[in-house]
Amino acid sequence: MKLLIDGYNLIRCTPLGSAERTGLEPAREAALSMLSRYQWLKGHQVTVVFDGPSRNQARFGPVRILYASSADQEIKKLAGPGWTVVTSDREVAREAERRGALAISSEAFWSKLNQAAQLNEKDEEEDGEEDRASPAHKRGTARRASKSERRRQAGLNKL
């Protein structure tokens, strides 16, 4: 899976925003550190786009970082089939979906990011012991979600 993340949007829509109060650099470092660990755990290709004075690229471990004069415009340009765009900006999400990408809110992605970190910690604590409990069978309404909602949920499940 290829993730295209609106960097400052992720920071401001999640608890990472509190790190931003001490300065932009610590917030960026915290976000990139978490994304690097996530990429290592899940194996997804992660690209983060930040607003910056000039258009250039960098790396933070395996995470690719793009700086653009307008991160929103850069994301809209890069989004397409095969990409999952992480942003809570409705305009960017709509354009990404129009171009064939899957759009997921920063809050939903943050939740998945934390779940992956917690599962990794739990796995490390158990030292390889497997939990053999059978999954509970869920019962709910027979209403089928819209096609776009099913696609979004499938994308979330892959994260």
C-alpha positions in Angstrom: 0.0 0.0 0.0 1.2 3.5 -0.9 0.4 6.2 1.7 0.5 9.9 0.8 0.2 11.9 4.0 -0.6 15.6 4.5 2.0 16.1 7.1 0.9 19.3 8.9 -2.7 18.2 8.7 -1.8 15.0 10.5 0.1 16.9 13.2 -2.7 19.4 13.8 -5.6 16.9 13.8 -4.0 14.6 16.3 -2.3 14.8 19.7 0.9 15.6 17.9 -0.5 19.1 17.7 0.6 19.6 21.4 4.2 19.0 20.3 3.8 21.8 17.8 3.3 24.3 20.6 7.0 23.8 21.5 8.0 24.3 17.9 7.3 23.0 14.5 10.5 20.9 14.3 9.7 18.7 17.3 6.2 18.0 16.0 7.6 17.1 12.6 10.2 14.8 14.2 7.6 13.1 16.4 5.3 12.5 13.4 8.1 11.2 11.2 9.4 9.0 13.9 6.0 7.4 14.4 5.5 7.0 10.6 9.0 5.5 10.2 8.1 2.9 12.9 4.7 2.3 11.2 6.4 1.8 7.8 8.8 -0.7 9.4 5.9 -2.6 11.1 3.5 -2.7 8.1 5.8 -2.5 5.1 3.7 0.2 3.4 5.4 2.9 1.3 5.0 6.2 3.2 5.4 9.6 1.6 4.7 12.7 3.7 4.2 16.1 2.1 4.9 19.3 4.1 4.5 22.9 3.2 8.0 24.4 2.7 9.7 27.3 1.0 10.9 25.3 -2.0 10.2 22.0 -3.7 12.7 19.4 -2.6 12.8 15.9 -1.2 14.4 14.3 1.9 14.2 11.0 3.8 13.6 10.1 7.4 14.7 6.5 7.6 12.4 4.7 5.1 9.9 7.6 5.0 10.0 9.8 1.9 9.5 13.5 2.6 8.4 16.1 0.1 8.5 19.8 0.7 6.3 21.9 -1.6 5.1 25.5 -1.6 1.6 24.1 -1.3 1.3 20.6 0.2 -2.4 20.5 -0.7 -1.7 21.2 -4.4 1.2 18.6 -4.4 -1.0 15.9 -2.9 -3.8 16.6 -5.4 -1.2 16.3 -8.2 0.3 13.1 -6.9 -2.9 11.3 -5.9 -4.2 8.6 -8.1 -5.0 4.9 -8.3 -3.0 2.9 -5.9 -2.5 5.7 -3.4 -4.2 6.2 0.0 -4.3 9.8 0.9 -4.3 10.7 4.6 -5.9 14.1 5.2 -8.8 15.7 7.0 -9.0 18.5 4.4 -12.2 17.8 2.6 -11.2 19.5 -0.6 -8.0 17.5 -0.9 -9.8 14.3 0.0 -12.5 14.9 -2.6 -9.9 15.7 -5.3 -7.8 12.6 -4.4 -10.9 10.4 -4.6 -11.9 12.0 -7.9 -8.4 11.0 -9.2 -8.9 7.4 -8.1 -7.1 7.4 -4.7 -8.6 6.3 -1.4 -8.9 9.2 1.1 -8.8 8.6 4.9 -9.1 11.2 7.6 -6.0 12.0 9.7 -8.0 11.0 12.8 -8.8 7.5 11.4 -5.2 7.0 10.3 -4.0 8.1 13.8 -6.2 5.5 15.3 -4.7 2.8 13.0 -1.2 4.1 13.7 -1.7 3.7 17.5 -3.3 0.2 17.1 -0.2 -1.0 15.1 2.1 0.4 17.8 0.1 -1.2 20.6 0.0 -4.6 18.8 3.7 -4.4 18.3 4.3 -3.7 22.0 2.0 -6.5 22.9 3.8 -8.9 20.6 7.2 -7.9 22.1 5.8 -8.4 25.7 4.5 -11.9 24.9 7.8 -13.0 23.4 6.2 -14.8 20.5 3.4 -16.5 22.4 0.3 -16.7 20.2 -3.2 -15.8 21.4 -5.4 -18.6 20.3 -8.7 -17.1 21.2 -11.3 -17.4 18.4 -12.8 -14.2 17.1 -16.3 -13.3 18.1 -18.9 -13.4 15.4 -20.5 -10.1 14.9 -24.2 -9.6 14.1 -25.5 -6.3 12.9 -28.0 -4.7 10.6 -28.3 -6.1 7.1 -27.9 -2.6 5.6 -25.1 -2.5 3.1 -22.8 0.5 3.2 -22.3 2.6 0.1 -19.6 1.6 -2.4 -17.4 4.5 -1.4 -17.8 3.7 2.3 -17.0 0.0 1.7 -13.9 1.0 -0.2 -12.8 3.4 2.6 -13.4 0.7 5.2 -11.4 -1.8 3.1 -8.6 0.7 2.9 -8.7 1.2 6.7 -8.6 -2.5 7.3 -5.4 -2.7 5.2 -3.7 -0.2 7.4 
